[in-house]
């Protein structure tokens, strides 16, 4: 059993493995009172006035209490983050990391700017950890890239992946959780999907180009498709070989 878990962990792509490890270590550390959540949460005043810049990162690593909600989000992180990195971003590790950075920036901006807007400030000011929102963003992007995949929710009913974010949002409301975290993840995910996939097809321009320094950190890996040994290609037609 332990060996199977170890193999599963080692086979994870680098960004997914790193984020999952950091999230588990941070959450477990807070549960054991080794780390204090008060040193991790997003506090604009402390970030700007006391230069506690690490809060811009650590608020994405803490998933609150180690309960059923924590297990759900670890499952979402391990599954959909892994699927995105292995499929849609296969051989493009820098692009995948840039997607996470873009999502984190959008989420942080929404909370900071929305906190100054009447009617929104009350709800958004209560969001001091954006880990759930970033995880939900990855679920949203995956669902947009795989809209026709058939899924089942707890064995109760089936649906296509295009409706997965809405099903999970409804479940959150049903169990009494605040929907704001999921909604923010959907907004960030839609912003990325539109700018990265829809807008370039409309205009032949891509506003989300991965910075060169990230490209230098993670060189694009060639995608190799294995061909079975018994597959042979037909020779070119005779008239294509002997042309006047």
C-alpha positions in Angstrom: 0.0 0.0 0.0 2.7 2.4 1.0 4.7 1.6 -2.1 1.7 2.2 -4.3 1.1 5.6 -2.7 4.8 6.4 -3.2 4.7 5.5 -6.9 1.5 7.6 -7.4 3.2 10.5 -5.7 6.4 10.2 -7.8 4.5 10.0 -11.0 2.9 13.3 -10.5 4.2 16.1 -12.7 6.4 18.6 -10.9 4.0 21.6 -10.4 1.1 19.4 -9.2 3.4 17.5 -6.8 5.0 20.7 -5.5 1.7 22.5 -4.9 0.1 19.4 -3.3 3.1 18.9 -1.0 3.2 22.5 0.1 -0.6 22.5 0.7 -0.5 19.3 2.8 2.6 20.4 4.8 1.1 23.8 5.5 -2.3 22.6 6.5 -0.9 19.7 8.7 1.6 22.2 10.3 -1.2 24.5 11.2 -3.3 21.6 12.6 -0.4 20.6 14.8 0.1 24.2 15.8 3.6 24.2 14.4 2.6 27.0 12.1 0.2 29.8 12.9 -2.5 30.6 10.4 -2.2 34.2 11.6 1.1 34.4 9.8 -0.3 33.1 6.6 -3.6 34.8 5.8 -4.0 37.6 3.2 -3.8 40.9 5.0 -3.3 43.9 2.6 -2.3 46.2 5.4 0.5 43.9 6.6 1.6 43.3 3.0 1.9 47.0 2.1 3.0 48.6 5.3 5.1 45.9 6.9 6.3 44.2 3.6 5.0 40.8 4.6 5.0 39.7 1.0 4.9 36.0 1.8 1.2 36.3 2.6 0.6 36.7 -1.1 1.7 33.1 -1.5 0.9 31.4 1.8 -2.8 32.3 1.7 -3.0 29.8 -1.3 -1.4 27.0 0.7 -3.6 26.7 3.8 -6.9 24.8 3.4 -8.3 25.4 6.9 -9.2 22.4 9.0 -8.4 18.8 8.1 -12.0 17.7 7.6 -14.1 16.4 4.7 -13.8 19.7 2.9 -10.0 19.5 3.1 -10.1 16.0 1.6 -12.4 17.1 -1.2 -10.1 19.9 -2.2 -7.0 17.7 -2.0 -8.8 15.3 -4.3 -9.6 18.2 -6.7 -6.0 19.4 -6.6 -4.5 16.0 -7.1 -6.9 15.0 -9.9 -7.6 18.1 -12.0 -4.3 19.9 -11.5 -2.6 16.7 -12.6 -4.9 16.2 -15.5 -4.3 19.7 -16.8 -0.5 19.5 -16.4 -0.3 16.0 -18.0 -2.7 16.7 -20.9 -3.6 20.3 -21.9 -0.1 21.5 -20.7 1.9 18.4 -21.5 5.5 19.5 -22.2 4.6 23.1 -21.3 5.4 23.3 -17.6 6.2 27.0 -17.8 2.8 27.7 -19.3 1.0 25.7 -16.6 2.9 27.6 -13.9 2.0 30.9 -15.6 -1.7 29.8 -15.5 -1.5 29.4 -11.7 0.3 32.7 -11.3 -2.3 34.4 -13.4 -5.1 32.9 -11.5 -3.5 33.8 -8.1 -3.0 37.4 -9.3 -6.7 37.7 -10.5 -8.0 36.2 -7.3 -5.9 38.5 -5.1 -6.9 41.5 -7.2 -10.6 40.7 -6.9 -10.4 40.4 -3.1 -8.3 43.6 -2.7 -10.3 45.7 -5.1 -13.7 44.2 -4.2 -13.0 44.9 -0.6 -13.4 48.6 -1.3 -16.7 48.3 -3.1 -19.9 48.7 -1.0 -22.1 45.6 -0.7 -19.2 43.4 -1.9 -16.8 44.4 0.8 -18.7 42.6 3.6 -18.5 39.2 1.8 -15.0 39.6 0.2 -13.4 40.9 3.4 -14.1 37.6 5.0 -12.0 35.7 2.4 -8.5 35.6 3.8 -7.4 32.4 2.3 -7.7 31.8 -1.5 -6.5 28.2 -1.7 -10.0 26.8 -2.3 -10.6 29.4 -5.1 -7.4 28.6 -6.9 -8.2 24.9 -6.7 -11.7 25.6 -8.1 -10.2 27.6 -10.9 -8.3 24.5 -12.1 -11.5 22.5 -12.0 -13.2 25.1 -14.1 -10.4 25.3 -16.7 -10.4 21.5 -17.0 -14.1 21.4 -17.4 -13.9 23.9 -20.2 -11.3 21.9 -22.0 -13.1 18.6 -21.6 -16.8 19.6 -21.8 -18.1 16.2 -23.1 -16.6 13.9 -20.5 -19.3 12.0 -18.7 -19.1 12.2 -14.9 -21.1 11.0 -11.9 -21.7 12.8 -8.7 -21.6 10.5 -5.7 -23.4 7.9 -7.8 -26.6 9.9 -7.6 -26.7 11.4 -11.2 -24.6 11.7 -14.3 -23.7 14.8 -16.2 -21.0 16.1 -18.6 -17.9 17.9 -17.4 -19.1 21.2 -18.7 -21.5 21.3 -15.7 -19.0 20.1 -13.1 -18.2 23.6 -11.6 -21.9 24.3 -11.2 -22.6 20.9 -9.6 -19.8 21.5 -7.1 -21.0 25.0 -6.4 -24.5 23.7 -5.7 -23.1 21.1 -3.4 -21.2 23.7 -1.4 -24.4 25.7 -1.0 -26.3 22.6 0.0 -23.9 21.8 2.8 -24.0 25.3 4.1 -20.6 26.5 2.9 -20.1 30.0 1.4 -20.2 30.0 -2.4 -17.9 33.0 -2.7 -14.7 31.0 -2.8 -16.0 28.8 -5.6 -17.5 31.8 -7.5 -14.1 33.6 -7.4 -12.4 30.5 -8.8 -14.9 30.3 -11.6 -14.3 34.0 -12.5 -10.5 33.5 -12.5 -10.8 30.3 -14.5 -13.1 31.9 -17.1 -10.8 34.9 -17.4 -7.9 32.6 -18.1 -9.7 30.3 -20.5 -11.0 33.3 -22.5 -7.7 35.1 -22.8 -5.6 31.9 -23.4 -7.9 29.9 -25.7 -10.9 31.9 -27.0 -9.5 35.4 -27.6 -6.5 34.0 -29.6 -8.8 32.1 -31.9 -10.9 35.3 -32.5 -8.0 37.7 -33.1 -4.9 35.6 -33.8 -3.3 37.4 -30.8 -2.4 35.9 -27.5 -2.4 38.4 -24.6 -1.2 35.7 -22.1 2.4 35.0 -23.3 4.5 33.1 -20.8 7.4 35.3 -19.6 10.8 34.3 -20.9 12.2 33.8 -17.4 9.7 31.1 -16.7 10.5 29.5 -20.1 14.1 29.5 -19.0 13.3 27.7 -15.7 11.2 25.0 -17.4 12.3 24.2 -20.9 9.5 22.8 -23.0 9.7 19.1 -23.2 9.2 17.4 -26.5 6.0 15.3 -26.6 6.9 11.8 -27.9 4.2 9.5 -29.2 5.3 5.9 -29.2 4.5 3.9 -32.4 3.8 0.2 -32.1 6.5 -1.9 -33.7 4.1 -3.8 -35.9 2.7 -0.6 -37.5 4.1 0.0 -41.0 3.4 3.0 -43.2 2.4 2.3 -46.8 4.9 3.4 -49.5 4.2 6.5 -51.4 2.2 6.0 -54.6 4.3 5.3 -57.8 3.2 8.5 -59.5 4.3 10.7 -56.6 7.8 9.1 -56.7 8.3 9.3 -60.4 7.1 12.7 -61.4 8.3 14.5 -64.5 
